[in-house]
């Protein structure tokens, strides 16, 4: 299984914002911290905003912040929302053209694995991803206030 880069970046944005939920940050700050294209992150943040995970504000004093508490952001839901229904393999798609599909067990086996993957993620939230707050903040270049440590 492989997540798209879009989903990977979405999770990184949420982690970054979850480390210091009291502050709005510009997208350029996250882009710089992670070495990710600002333009690409703008698309990711736009989607996260439309999905209700991120609050985005333009202008002076603007930036982005979490729209929900980290404990309310379920990891399986984020993955499902950002993967946009991309099929794992061709036989999962509506326009399946694979000649093996009628007799192949791969679809069933991968379907079970995918279900187990999402079941595992469904037990976790963004709060679980940011438990190592100090180390993650240091790696991300985020100075944390004493109240977060």
N, C-alpha and C positions, 0 to 999 in steps of 0.2 A: 504494500500500500504506500502511496506517496501523496502527500498533500500538495496542492498547488502553491507556488510562491506567494500568490495573493493571500491565501489563508495563513501561511507562515508569517507574512508581514502583518496581517491583521492581529494575530496572537501577540507578536512583538509589540505592536502599538498598545494593545490592551495591558500587557505586562508593564510597559513603561509608564502608562498613565496610572496603573494600579499602585505603583511604588510611591507615588506622591499625589494622592487623590484630591488634595486640597488646592492644588494649583493648576491653572490653565497653562499649557505649553504650546509654542508654535510648532507646526509640523517640521520646520527646518531644524529644530532642536533634536527631534527624534531621528530625522534623516542623518544628521551629523553623528549622533551617538551610535547608530547602527550601520552607517555607511550604505544607506539605501537611497536611491534616487528620490528627491523631493516630489517630483511629478508623479512617480509611481505611488508614493505614500499618500498623495492628495486623493488619488482614486480610491485607495484602500479606506482612508478616513471618510471620504464621502459615502461609501457603502456602509461603513460602521455607523455613521450618523443616521443614514436612512433606516437602518435596522434598529436604532434606538440604543446602541451600546455606547456611543460617544456623543457628547454635546459639543458643537462647533460654533464659534462666535468670531465674526470678522471684525477688523478694525483695531484701533488702539485698545489695549487691554484684552484683546481677543486671544484666540488659541483654542485648544481642545482639552477636554477633560472627560472623565467617565460620566456617563449619564445614569449609571446605576452603581450600587455598591459592588465591590469585587465578589462578595458572597452570592450575589444575584446573577452573575454571569456564568452560565453553564457552558463548559467546554465543548460538549457534543453539539449543543445548539449553535455555537459560534462556527464550528467546522461545517455543520450542515448548511448554515446560512451563507457562508462564504465560498463553499465549494460549488454552489449554484447547480447542484444536481449533475455534475460531471460524472459520467458512468466510469466505474472502476475498469471495466473491460467492455468490449463491444457487445457482448450478449446481454449486458444490463441496459443497453440503449433501446429506444423505441424503434429505431431503424436497423436493428440487428441483421447483418448480412452473413454472419459466420455459418458456414456449412455444417459445422460440428454441433451446433446448439441443440438439435433434437435428441442427440444421444450423449452429450457431454455432461459430466458431473461437475465441471469447473464452476459453472454458474452457481450451483447449490453450495459447493464448498466455500467459494469466495463470498457468497451471500451470508453464510453463517459467520465467516471471519469478520466481515464488515459489521454485522450486527453485534458481535462480541466487542469489536473496537469501539463502536458508539456506546454500547452498554457500559464499558469501562470509563470512557470519557464522561458519560452522563452522571457519574458519581462524583465528579470534581468540578470545581469552580475556579475562576480567576484567583480567588483567595488562596487556593492550594498552590498555584503557580508562583505566587509572590511570598511564600513562607520564608525564603532566604532573602528577605528584604535588603539587609545591609550589603550582602555580597552582590546581589543583582544591581542595587543602586550604584555601588562602586564601579562595577563593570560598565554601567550605562552612563556614568558621569553625572549622576544625580546627587546633589548634596541634600541629605535628609536632615530634617529637624529632629531634635532630641525626642520629641513626642512620638515619632514613628519607630524608634528603636527599642 
